[in-house]
Structures are given as C-alpha cells and as structure tokens.
Amino acid sequence: MKRLKKLLVLGGFLALAACEPAPPADPNAPSVQFSEQTLALLPPGQDLTNVILQDDNCYWYLHRGPVEDTYIPLLTRQGRGICTQG
C-alpha cells in the first residue's frame, strides 16, 4: 500500500512538471530574434522573452496577467499582427 501511494505521488509530480515549459537559458533574452526594423514597429509593454510562432504564421507572446498567463498576438503600434509569409 505504501509503495502504491509513493508511486501515485511521484506520478503526480511528474504530471505537474510536464505542464510548465522549460525556461530559456537566459530569462531576459528574447526567445525569437527580430530585425531592428521589426523591433521599431513594436510598442512598449509586449514581453519578447517568450514569443512563439503559431500555426497561423503569426507571432504570439506570453502575457502574464493577474489571474493567468496566456499567449496573445504580438502587435505593431498600429495594432497589426506580426506574421511571416508562408
């Protein structure tokens, strides 16, 4: 019975560990390298340390809110999405 309990606890820890993405080597380094021209289009306040390219070929960044963290589109100062051609 004790062994089963230990296995269940270990399984729970492993399941929870899989939910959190691994942090980048340098937490302050941008996760995607943008050109200087692209960076000039971005307004302040968008965190570039965790940016991903979604299936829609647009970049999304991790917004850390007061309740939850969620990916939202990376936008220009004019409110347009930053996307690749593809």
ZADOBA-538071 format. One record per atom (N, C-alpha, C): residue in one letter; atom name; x, y, z. Coordinates in Angstrom, 3 decimals, padded with zeros to 6 digits. Example, Ala and Ser with C-alpha at 12.3 -4.5 7.8 and 13.67 -1.06 7.14 Angstrom:
2
+----+----+----------+----------+----------+
: aa : at :        x :        y :        z :
+----+----+----------+----------+----------+
:  A :  N :  013.190 : -005.690 :  007.800 :
:  A : CA :  012.300 : -004.500 :  007.800 :
:  A :  C :  013.200 : -003.300 :  007.800 :
:  S :  N :  012.850 : -002.250 :  007.080 :
:  S : CA :  013.670 : -001.060 :  007.140 :
:  S :  C :  012.900 :  000.030 :  007.870 :
+----+----+----------+----------+----------+
***
This chain:
86
+----+----+----------+----------+----------+
: aa : at :        x :        y :        z :
+----+----+----------+----------+----------+
:  M :  N :  000.824 : -001.197 :  000.000 :
:  M : CA :  000.000 :  000.000 :  000.000 :
:  M :  C :  000.872 :  001.266 :  000.000 :
:  K :  N :  001.952 :  001.234 :  000.799 :
:  K : CA :  002.840 :  002.394 :  000.843 :
:  K :  C :  003.506 :  002.626 : -000.513 :
:  R :  N :  003.869 :  001.525 : -001.163 :
:  R : CA :  004.529 :  001.643 : -002.466 :
:  R :  C :  003.589 :  002.278 : -003.489 :
:  L :  N :  002.331 :  001.890 : -003.474 :
:  L : CA :  001.350 :  002.454 : -004.394 :
:  L :  C :  001.181 :  003.950 : -004.137 :
:  K :  N :  001.138 :  004.328 : -002.884 :
:  K : CA :  000.997 :  005.744 : -002.524 :
:  K :  C :  002.203 :  006.547 : -003.024 :
:  K :  N :  003.408 :  005.992 : -002.862 :
:  K : CA :  004.612 :  006.673 : -003.335 :
:  K :  C :  004.590 :  006.818 : -004.852 :
:  L :  N :  004.159 :  005.776 : -005.538 :
:  L : CA :  004.084 :  005.845 : -006.993 :
:  L :  C :  003.067 :  006.874 : -007.459 :
:  L :  N :  001.944 :  006.965 : -006.756 :
:  L : CA :  000.932 :  007.956 : -007.120 :
:  L :  C :  001.441 :  009.379 : -006.900 :
:  V :  N :  002.145 :  009.596 : -005.803 :
:  V : CA :  002.705 :  010.925 : -005.525 :
:  V :  C :  003.754 :  011.271 : -006.579 :
:  L :  N :  004.635 :  010.330 : -006.887 :
:  L : CA :  005.655 :  010.563 : -007.901 :
:  L :  C :  005.014 :  010.841 : -009.260 :
:  G :  N :  003.992 :  010.077 : -009.613 :
:  G : CA :  003.277 :  010.305 : -010.866 :
:  G :  C :  002.640 :  011.677 : -010.915 :
:  G :  N :  002.103 :  012.124 : -009.796 :
:  G : CA :  001.511 :  013.462 : -009.732 :
:  G :  C :  002.539 :  014.552 : -009.965 :
:  F :  N :  003.706 :  014.409 : -009.345 :
:  F : CA :  004.771 :  015.384 : -009.549 :
:  F :  C :  005.221 :  015.412 : -011.008 :
:  L :  N :  005.366 :  014.239 : -011.595 :
:  L : CA :  005.789 :  014.185 : -012.997 :
:  L :  C :  004.743 :  014.802 : -013.913 :
:  A :  N :  003.479 :  014.560 : -013.633 :
:  A : CA :  002.413 :  015.140 : -014.456 :
:  A :  C :  002.412 :  016.657 : -014.348 :
:  L :  N :  002.593 :  017.185 : -013.159 :
:  L : CA :  002.621 :  018.640 : -012.983 :
:  L :  C :  003.872 :  019.252 : -013.600 :
:  A :  N :  004.976 :  018.558 : -013.545 :
:  A : CA :  006.218 :  019.078 : -014.131 :
:  A :  C :  006.088 :  019.204 : -015.636 :
:  A :  N :  005.301 :  018.370 : -016.255 :
:  A : CA :  005.126 :  018.423 : -017.703 :
:  A :  C :  004.294 :  019.621 : -018.138 :
:  C :  N :  003.585 :  020.241 : -017.228 :
:  C : CA :  002.712 :  021.374 : -017.568 :
:  C :  C :  003.483 :  022.670 : -017.757 :
:  E :  N :  004.612 :  022.804 : -017.151 :
:  E : CA :  005.372 :  024.058 : -017.191 :
:  E :  C :  006.462 :  023.970 : -018.239 :
:  P :  N :  006.466 :  024.921 : -019.216 :
:  P : CA :  007.541 :  024.879 : -020.209 :
:  P :  C :  008.882 :  025.196 : -019.571 :
:  A :  N :  009.926 :  024.647 : -020.129 :
:  A : CA :  011.268 :  024.901 : -019.621 :
:  A :  C :  011.640 :  026.357 : -019.880 :
:  P :  N :  012.210 :  027.044 : -018.900 :
:  P : CA :  012.604 :  028.441 : -019.103 :
:  P :  C :  013.793 :  028.536 : -020.044 :
:  P :  N :  013.927 :  029.667 : -020.759 :
:  P : CA :  015.100 :  029.829 : -021.613 :
:  P :  C :  016.364 :  029.916 : -020.769 :
:  A :  N :  017.513 :  029.656 : -021.389 :
:  A : CA :  018.784 :  029.694 : -020.664 :
:  A :  C :  018.994 :  031.057 : -020.006 :
:  D :  N :  018.709 :  032.129 : -020.721 :
:  D : CA :  018.789 :  033.484 : -020.178 :
:  D :  C :  017.376 :  034.033 : -020.131 :
:  P :  N :  016.773 :  034.153 : -018.941 :
:  P : CA :  015.376 :  034.576 : -018.864 :
:  P :  C :  015.103 :  035.972 : -019.421 :
:  N :  N :  016.146 :  036.794 : -019.596 :
:  N : CA :  015.950 :  038.134 : -020.139 :
:  N :  C :  016.191 :  038.206 : -021.644 :
:  A :  N :  016.640 :  037.112 : -022.233 :
:  A : CA :  016.927 :  037.098 : -023.666 :
:  A :  C :  015.648 :  036.839 : -024.450 :
:  P :  N :  015.470 :  037.547 : -025.560 :
:  P : CA :  014.284 :  037.279 : -026.396 :
:  P :  C :  014.322 :  035.853 : -026.913 :
:  S :  N :  013.146 :  035.218 : -026.991 :
:  S : CA :  013.081 :  033.844 : -027.466 :
:  S :  C :  013.104 :  033.788 : -028.986 :
:  V :  N :  012.783 :  034.894 : -029.652 :
:  V : CA :  012.819 :  034.998 : -031.111 :
:  V :  C :  013.640 :  036.230 : -031.454 :
:  Q :  N :  014.525 :  036.104 : -032.440 :
:  Q : CA :  015.339 :  037.238 : -032.850 :
:  Q :  C :  014.614 :  038.000 : -033.965 :
:  F :  N :  014.306 :  039.272 : -033.714 :
:  F : CA :  013.655 :  040.123 : -034.697 :
:  F :  C :  014.671 :  041.128 : -035.235 :
:  S :  N :  014.452 :  041.572 : -036.465 :
:  S : CA :  015.318 :  042.602 : -037.041 :
:  S :  C :  015.070 :  043.925 : -036.325 :
:  E :  N :  015.995 :  044.848 : -036.484 :
:  E : CA :  015.840 :  046.180 : -035.880 :
:  E :  C :  014.590 :  046.880 : -036.422 :
:  Q :  N :  014.289 :  046.667 : -037.717 :
:  Q : CA :  013.105 :  047.287 : -038.330 :
:  Q :  C :  011.827 :  046.756 : -037.679 :
:  T :  N :  011.781 :  045.452 : -037.416 :
:  T : CA :  010.598 :  044.866 : -036.772 :
:  T :  C :  010.479 :  045.349 : -035.337 :
:  L :  N :  011.582 :  045.398 : -034.623 :
:  L : CA :  011.547 :  045.876 : -033.241 :
:  L :  C :  011.051 :  047.314 : -033.157 :
:  A :  N :  011.364 :  048.131 : -034.165 :
:  A : CA :  010.922 :  049.529 : -034.172 :
:  A :  C :  009.404 :  049.630 : -034.327 :
:  L :  N :  008.773 :  048.606 : -034.871 :
:  L : CA :  007.322 :  048.611 : -035.049 :
:  L :  C :  006.559 :  048.284 : -033.767 :
:  L :  N :  007.244 :  047.688 : -032.798 :
:  L : CA :  006.576 :  047.190 : -031.603 :
:  L :  C :  006.404 :  048.269 : -030.544 :
:  P :  N :  005.231 :  048.356 : -029.950 :
:  P : CA :  005.050 :  049.283 : -028.835 :
:  P :  C :  005.654 :  048.701 : -027.568 :
:  P :  N :  005.913 :  049.541 : -026.572 :
:  P : CA :  006.427 :  049.014 : -025.304 :
:  P :  C :  005.349 :  048.182 : -024.598 :
:  G :  N :  005.788 :  047.301 : -023.736 :
:  G : CA :  004.845 :  046.531 : -022.930 :
:  G :  C :  004.605 :  045.112 : -023.408 :
:  Q :  N :  005.118 :  044.764 : -024.578 :
:  Q : CA :  004.987 :  043.393 : -025.053 :
:  Q :  C :  006.273 :  042.657 : -024.686 :
:  D :  N :  006.143 :  041.631 : -023.892 :
:  D : CA :  007.290 :  040.887 : -023.383 :
:  D :  C :  007.826 :  039.954 : -024.459 :
:  L :  N :  009.035 :  040.199 : -024.925 :
:  L : CA :  009.623 :  039.412 : -026.007 :
:  L :  C :  010.433 :  038.227 : -025.506 :
:  T :  N :  010.412 :  037.958 : -024.203 :
:  T : CA :  011.201 :  036.848 : -023.679 :
:  T :  C :  010.548 :  035.497 : -023.918 :
:  N :  N :  009.272 :  035.463 : -024.285 :
:  N : CA :  008.608 :  034.192 : -024.557 :
:  N :  C :  007.660 :  034.370 : -025.737 :
:  V :  N :  008.210 :  034.353 : -026.938 :
:  V : CA :  007.447 :  034.542 : -028.177 :
:  V :  C :  007.446 :  033.232 : -028.947 :
:  I :  N :  006.298 :  032.874 : -029.505 :
:  I : CA :  006.196 :  031.662 : -030.313 :
:  I :  C :  005.557 :  031.997 : -031.657 :
:  L :  N :  005.852 :  031.171 : -032.643 :
:  L : CA :  005.227 :  031.287 : -033.955 :
:  L :  C :  004.107 :  030.258 : -034.003 :
:  Q :  N :  002.860 :  030.725 : -034.074 :
:  Q : CA :  001.702 :  029.839 : -034.055 :
:  Q :  C :  001.434 :  029.256 : -035.440 :
:  D :  N :  000.457 :  028.352 : -035.513 :
:  D : CA :  000.059 :  027.722 : -036.776 :
:  D :  C : -000.477 :  028.727 : -037.791 :
:  D :  N : -000.923 :  029.903 : -037.329 :
:  D : CA : -001.430 :  030.929 : -038.243 :
:  D :  C : -000.308 :  031.764 : -038.864 :
:  N :  N :  000.955 :  031.362 : -038.623 :
:  N : CA :  002.156 :  032.059 : -039.101 :
:  N :  C :  002.322 :  033.441 : -038.494 :
:  C :  N :  001.701 :  033.675 : -037.350 :
:  C : CA :  001.849 :  034.942 : -036.637 :
:  C :  C :  002.533 :  034.685 : -035.299 :
:  Y :  N :  003.230 :  035.717 : -034.819 :
:  Y : CA :  003.925 :  035.618 : -033.543 :
:  Y :  C :  002.984 :  035.980 : -032.402 :
:  W :  N :  003.076 :  035.212 : -031.336 :
:  W : CA :  002.300 :  035.431 : -030.126 :
:  W :  C :  003.272 :  035.487 : -028.962 :
:  Y :  N :  002.963 :  036.320 : -027.958 :
:  Y : CA :  003.836 :  036.408 : -026.787 :
:  Y :  C :  003.072 :  036.038 : -025.533 :
:  L :  N :  003.799 :  035.578 : -024.536 :
:  L : CA :  003.189 :  035.171 : -023.277 :
:  L :  C :  002.905 :  036.398 : -022.426 :
:  H :  N :  001.620 :  036.677 : -022.242 :
:  H : CA :  001.185 :  037.784 : -021.383 :
:  H :  C :  000.939 :  037.222 : -019.992 :
:  R :  N :  001.618 :  037.777 : -019.029 :
:  R : CA :  001.468 :  037.310 : -017.644 :
:  R :  C :  000.465 :  038.225 : -016.936 :
:  G :  N : -000.755 :  037.734 : -016.812 :
:  G : CA : -001.822 :  038.511 : -016.201 :
:  G :  C : -001.959 :  038.237 : -014.717 :
:  P :  N : -002.849 :  038.971 : -014.038 :
:  P : CA : -003.015 :  038.799 : -012.595 :
:  P :  C : -003.654 :  037.462 : -012.226 :
:  V :  N : -004.404 :  036.864 : -013.147 :
:  V : CA : -005.088 :  035.609 : -012.856 :
:  V :  C : -004.431 :  034.428 : -013.559 :
:  E :  N : -004.081 :  034.613 : -014.833 :
:  E : CA : -003.476 :  033.532 : -015.590 :
:  E :  C : -002.524 :  034.081 : -016.638 :
:  D :  N : -001.666 :  033.210 : -017.123 :
:  D : CA : -000.756 :  033.552 : -018.207 :
:  D :  C : -001.341 :  032.977 : -019.489 :
:  T :  N : -001.333 :  033.778 : -020.549 :
:  T : CA : -001.886 :  033.317 : -021.814 :
:  T :  C : -001.137 :  033.952 : -022.972 :
:  Y :  N : -001.065 :  033.251 : -024.090 :
:  Y : CA : -000.433 :  033.803 : -025.279 :
:  Y :  C : -001.426 :  034.696 : -026.008 :
:  I :  N : -000.954 :  035.878 : -026.388 :
:  I : CA : -001.761 :  036.810 : -027.169 :
:  I :  C : -000.927 :  037.288 : -028.351 :
:  P :  N : -001.589 :  037.772 : -029.412 :
:  P : CA : -000.844 :  038.167 : -030.614 :
:  P :  C :  000.142 :  039.306 : -030.339 :
:  L :  N :  001.288 :  039.195 : -030.957 :
:  L : CA :  002.278 :  040.269 : -030.931 :
:  L :  C :  001.838 :  041.295 : -031.966 :
:  L :  N :  001.632 :  042.520 : -031.544 :
:  L : CA :  001.066 :  043.552 : -032.417 :
:  L :  C :  002.033 :  044.699 : -032.651 :
:  T :  N :  001.847 :  045.387 : -033.784 :
:  T : CA :  002.595 :  046.603 : -034.082 :
:  T :  C :  001.944 :  047.771 : -033.347 :
:  R :  N :  002.543 :  048.931 : -033.452 :
:  R : CA :  001.953 :  050.135 : -032.843 :
:  R :  C :  000.602 :  050.477 : -033.460 :
:  Q :  N :  000.371 :  050.019 : -034.690 :
:  Q : CA : -000.907 :  050.267 : -035.369 :
:  Q :  C : -001.933 :  049.165 : -035.080 :
:  G :  N : -001.568 :  048.186 : -034.265 :
:  G : CA : -002.493 :  047.123 : -033.908 :
:  G :  C : -002.529 :  045.960 : -034.893 :
:  R :  N : -001.555 :  045.882 : -035.780 :
:  R : CA : -001.495 :  044.785 : -036.742 :
:  R :  C : -000.635 :  043.671 : -036.188 :
:  G :  N : -000.978 :  042.433 : -036.527 :
:  G : CA : -000.201 :  041.283 : -036.088 :
:  G :  C :  001.137 :  041.205 : -036.806 :
:  I :  N :  002.126 :  040.633 : -036.146 :
:  I : CA :  003.435 :  040.392 : -036.745 :
:  I :  C :  003.407 :  038.948 : -037.261 :
:  C :  N :  003.391 :  038.785 : -038.578 :
:  C : CA :  003.257 :  037.463 : -039.177 :
:  C :  C :  004.348 :  037.238 : -040.228 :
:  T :  N :  004.582 :  035.970 : -040.533 :
:  T : CA :  005.519 :  035.604 : -041.584 :
:  T :  C :  004.726 :  035.217 : -042.824 :
:  Q :  N :  005.380 :  035.229 : -043.940 :
:  Q : CA :  004.731 :  034.755 : -045.155 :
:  Q :  C :  004.962 :  033.260 : -045.247 :
:  G :  N :  003.912 :  032.533 : -045.454 :
:  G : CA :  004.119 :  031.101 : -045.521 :
:  G :  C :  002.916 :  030.323 : -045.586 :
+----+----+----------+----------+----------+
***
